[in-house]
Amino acid sequence: MNRNRSIVLASIVCAALGSTASADWIPGQPIAVIGTTFTLGDPSESFWGTQVSGDFHPIGGQTSYVDPLYGASFPILVSSTLGSPQDLSIVIDFSNYVFLEIGWYEVVFPDLKPNGGILSVDATSGAASTDGVSVTWTGNVQDGFDDVKIFISQVPTPGAISLLGLAGISARRRRAR
């Protein structure tokens, strides 16, 4: 009887951990994109992305954003792919954007992992950083890029770990019979 209580208690703990875990990224999950464009020799800035259009980017999809200052003829394309539920790649395509007056860009993906589960970020140009919750990328026009790929990895969720624990308990129970 004591052993059964241990198994029930362990199952409850695993279920509790799993229910409080933040899910892995999934295709179609909406993420916010906040873009800022800074002009050379001018303190002004221009904004594009979710805060301007109201459109969220779906993971695994492609979204076209327009900078209202520079008009619809200069769209910025954002696309993303999942390598696994823990690995996300985001491409920001600036190739249709005219660089004549642009000094540098900043793109923020806020609240990607509200639980603070972002482990690392990297970018093909510019600089990517994270506070564990959001990802920020900055790039300078002189870097000579048309697009940038940002690689984001997150910590596996406690829910996935708890399921492994539950599987271990179940296997042990079957072996003991």
Secondary structure by P-SEA (a helix, b strand, c coil): caaaaaaaaaaaaaaaaaaaccccccccbbbbbbbbbbbccccbbbbbccccccccccccbbbbbbcccccccbbbbbbbbbccccbbbbbbbccccccccccbbbbbbccccccccccccccccccccccccbbbbbbbccccccbbbbbbbbcccaaaaaaaaaaaaaaaaaaac
